[in-house]
Amino acid sequence: MSYNNDMKKDPINQKFGNRLRILREEAGFNQYDFAFECQISEAYYGRIERGEHSITIVTAFKISKTLGVPIVELFKEIDK
């Protein structure tokens, strides 16, 4: 099933994407450079930040490693 922009985005994915955007911007990366450093596609990373896609543990690890933070830091306060 492909993603349709008319479908409702999952609130947890949206909160997680917002959290990643904040952490990425605080680290001084634009989306393109950050995705490159994480070794994931820019399009895929963009979908994650927009809350259109859930990530895998492997991708979360790549993101946390690139940010230089523990993986749990990615998930802080997304359940509020």
Secondary structure as GFF3:
##gff-version 3
##sequence-region A 1 80
A	DSSP	alpha_helix	11	26	.	.	.	ID=ss1
A	DSSP	alpha_helix	31	38	.	.	.	ID=ss2
A	DSSP	alpha_helix	42	49	.	.	.	ID=ss3
A	DSSP	alpha_helix	57	67	.	.	.	ID=ss4
A	DSSP	three_ten_helix	71	75	.	.	.	ID=ss5
###
